[in-house]
Amino acid sequence: MPSHVVVLGAGFGGLELTSTLLDELGGDVEITLIDKTAGFVFGFSKLDVMFGRTTAEAVFHPYADAVRSGVRFVQAEITAIDAAALRVATTEGEFAGDHLVIALGADYDIPRTHGLAEVGHEFYSEAGAFALRDELARFEGGDVVIGITAGPFKCPPAPSETALLVDEMLRARGIRDRSSVSLVMPFPRPIPPAPDASSALLATFEERDIAWHSDTGVRSLDAAARVARLGDGTALPFDLYLGVPVHRAPAVLVESGLTVEGWVPVDAATLETPWPGVFAVGDCAAVGTPRAGVFAERQGATAARRIASRIRGEGADAAYDGRGICYIEFGGDEVGIVEVAFFEGRPNGTLQGPSRELAEHKREFGASRIRRWFGRDWTP
C-alpha cells in the first residue's frame, strides 16, 4: 500500500515538495495537498498587477490544474493540527498520513500597526496588491511612503522594488516633480546579506531622489495628521502609504502548540520538526534563511527527498544547503539577481546586473515553475 503524505499549504514549498515526491516515488506515494485558496500567485506577479503590467486573472494558477496522478487537492481551512498523531482537522474533514509537511507560510497582522487598515494600504497579500492597481492608477501625485514595521518579512527586495517602480510610474505620468518617494526599513541597508546589491540599490535611490530611512520602522499611522510615525521619533507626511504588515505564523500553528518564539522549530539541514514524521518548510519555519519563495522551494525539495528515502527504507542524506537567489526589479525593464549562501560562513550575496537580459531570466524562472508544477505553458 502506498505511503500517504499530507501537505499543508500549496505555495513554493508545498508545490515543489509534491512534485519532487512524485518524481522520486511515482505510484509508491499518495499525497493530499491542502490549501485554503483556489490557486497560486507568484509574489512578483503581485507587483506586476499593482503597476498595471498585467491582470489578476492572468497571474492566477488554479490548483485544480496541478493535480497529477497520486495527488488529491483539497481546498479547505485547516482548523487544528495534531503533530504527534500526524493528523489535521479541516473544514472539509480530517486527514492523517504517514508523514506530515507544514508549509503554511506567514500571515499578516495588520491591526498591529495602528492606522494601517484605516489610512494605509498593504501590498503583500494578493487582495491588497490587486486593489492597489486602481489606487495607483488614480494617484495624482504627492508624498509616497513605503514602510516596514519590523522584520522578519517575506521577500526582502520587494519594498525596494516597490519604491523604484513607484518612482518609475510617477515619472512616466509626468507627476514626479510634485511627488516624493520615501522608503523606511528597520535594517542598515536594503538587503543586509548582500552588500553589492544594497550598494547598487542605494546608488539608484540617490540617483532617483528616493529618500532612504534605515534602522527604523513605521510604528503607527496618524490618520488625522496624515503622517507615518517612525521608531526613531520622526514622522513622514504621506498622501499614499504602502505598508509591509507585521508577519506572524498562522494562528492554527500557534493554537496547535507547534511554535517556539513565534515560528515552527526545525532542524535547518533536514527540515524535520521535534515531532517524528513531521516536517516544516517555507515562511512558517524557523530555518535561518530569508522568507522567500526560492528558499521555500529548495527546502521543499530537500524534505521531499528525505521523506522518499524513508519510504524506500534507505538512509536519508539529503540536506538543505541554505542557498538561494532573489530577483530585484530596478525599473526600466532591468532586473538584478542576488545569490546568497547562508550556511557557508557569514552570508554574503553576489549581484549580477541589473540588465534587460536578466529580466528574461526572471520570466523563464516563472514559466519553468508553472510547467513543472502545473504542467502547462505560461508567459509572465
Helices and strands as residue ranges (DSSP letters): E 3-8, H 12-25, G 26-28, E 29-35, E 39-40, H 43-50, G 57-59, E 61-62, G 63-66, E 71-75, E 78-82, E 87-90, E 93-96, E 99-102, E 107-109, G 110-112, H 116-119, E 121-122, H 126-137, E 143-148, H 158-172, G 176-178, E 180-184, H 195-207, E 210-213, E 218-222, E 227-230, E 235-237, E 240-244, E 246-248, H 251-255, E 264-265, E 278-280, G 282-284, E 285-286, H 293-311, E 323-331, E 334-341, E 350-355, H 356-374
